[in-house]
Amino acid sequence: PGPNLVEVVARSSLHQIDSPAAAIQVVCTAAAVSRPRLCILAIGIDTYSQSQLLDLNYAAIDAQDLAAEVRKIASTQFDVYAITLLNEKATFEGIAHKFKQISTNLNLTGDDVFLLFLAGHGMTRNEQFYFLSHNFKQFQGEVVNAVTPELVRQWLVDLKAFKTLVLI
């Protein structure tokens, strides 16, 4: 956008004679083209408030490393926003709040990309998969404070990013 000076010079095939430069100023009034955004939400949970689960060793570091590596690689093509939620910060409420915050603050569009990475324990109950948040509970056979695929799908719809990748 803005003024641009364009100059043209004709040169003989032997580069011995140059024409006088012809110049023109062109003003571009189009808006600047912004780069698409890539938003990464990497969640890694090694430790849980429920003591019956075995601690994991690499979920949190995998989330950190993935966010850092994708940021490094993608920053040539995208404006990258990398967010990590690790261990005790990855409660059910914390995950839901982070999705809401991304939806409100970034206002993603069809040109943007959203990447969700989930590393931690999961379980299946009654043919339903659950990603277990840091503060999940089992109460009378029901799983509470866990993330279902339907919930992820709704959060993704609310983000309005047409291009999404979910890694579990």
Secondary structure as UniProt FT lines:
FT   STRAND          2..8
FT   TURN            13..14
FT   STRAND          22..28
FT   STRAND          37..44
FT   TURN            51..52
FT   HELIX           59..74
FT   TURN            75..77
FT   STRAND          79..86
FT   HELIX           87..89
FT   HELIX           92..106
FT   TURN            110..111
FT   STRAND          113..119
FT   STRAND          122..125
FT   TURN            126..127
FT   STRAND          128..139
FT   TURN            140..141
FT   STRAND          142..147
FT   HELIX           149..159
FT   STRAND          163..167
//
